[in-house]
Amino acid sequence: MIKNIGGKYVVLSEKTGRRFGIYATLAEAKKRLRQVEFFKHRADTAKKGDSGRPRPCCGVSCQWPTYTR
């Protein structure tokens, strides 16, 4: 949520009241709020086991770099 406090725009968590930044313009505050929402929803999908990234494997066609000691 965005609140106007003392002529500045403050991005706040609706649940905890945590501040995510203080901005001079409403456009900057909206941009930050979109960023917070994006990562909040991304974290929700990671908890469900679907982070959107390929999982490391031991197969020949592995997309992850292999390191040897």
C-alpha positions in Angstrom: 0.0 0.0 0.0 1.1 3.6 -0.6 0.5 6.4 1.9 1.2 10.1 1.6 3.1 11.1 4.7 4.5 14.6 5.1 4.4 15.2 1.3 6.4 12.0 0.6 5.0 8.7 -0.7 5.7 5.7 1.6 5.4 2.1 0.4 4.2 0.0 3.3 3.3 -3.7 3.9 -0.4 -4.1 4.5 0.2 -7.0 7.0 3.1 -5.8 9.0 3.4 -2.1 8.3 7.0 -2.5 7.3 8.4 0.3 5.1 9.7 -0.6 1.7 10.9 2.9 0.9 10.1 6.6 0.9 9.7 8.4 -2.5 9.2 11.9 -3.7 6.7 11.0 -6.5 3.8 8.7 -6.7 5.2 7.2 -9.9 8.4 6.1 -8.0 6.3 4.6 -5.2 4.1 2.7 -7.6 7.2 1.3 -9.4 8.6 0.1 -6.0 5.2 -1.4 -5.0 5.2 -3.4 -8.3 8.7 -4.7 -7.5 7.6 -5.8 -4.0 4.5 -7.6 -5.3 6.6 -9.3 -8.0 9.1 -10.8 -5.6 6.3 -11.6 -3.1 4.5 -13.8 -5.7 7.8 -15.2 -6.9 8.6 -16.4 -3.3 5.2 -18.0 -3.1 5.9 -20.2 -6.2 9.4 -21.1 -4.9 7.8 -22.4 -1.7 5.6 -24.7 -3.8 8.6 -26.1 -5.5 8.4 -24.4 -8.8 11.0 -21.6 -8.9 11.0 -21.4 -12.7 14.7 -22.4 -12.8 16.0 -25.7 -14.2 17.0 -28.1 -11.4 20.6 -29.3 -11.2 21.0 -32.8 -12.3 23.8 -35.4 -12.8 22.8 -36.3 -16.4 24.9 -35.7 -19.5 22.6 -33.0 -20.8 22.9 -31.0 -17.6 22.4 -27.2 -18.0 24.3 -26.4 -14.8 28.1 -26.1 -14.9 29.9 -29.1 -13.4 32.8 -28.5 -11.1 35.5 -31.0 -10.4 38.0 -31.0 -7.6 
